[in-house]
Amino acid sequence: ESQVKPQRADVSAATAWVQRLLVFNETPLVDVAEEFNRYSTRRLVVADPSLRSIGVSGVYSSTQPETVLGFLRAQPNLELRETDDEIRVVVRQQK
């Protein structure tokens, strides 16, 4: 009979929704986009497959999901291409 070891719960992440926070800890960008899309009218799309697993960390407001976009815009290797319906994340082309 195998025993299941209890896992420490990340209480801050578990209760973050009550505080209207998005908490990421090296969360893959594709999962960040999925969470972002729950709160935004424009969809965040990870257009370049090589970016899907990039880890994102930080605490962002779910009532102001654009705070996530501000973080992504500040990344030197990412570019956001925005339309009325979606925000596509692509690899920034070097000049």
Buried (B, 14 or more C-beta within 10 A) or exposed (E): EEEEEEEEEEEEBEEBEEEEBBBBEEBBBBBBBBBBBEBBEBBBBBBBEEBBEBEBEEBBBBEBBBBBBEBBEEBEEBBBEEEEEBBBBBEEEEE
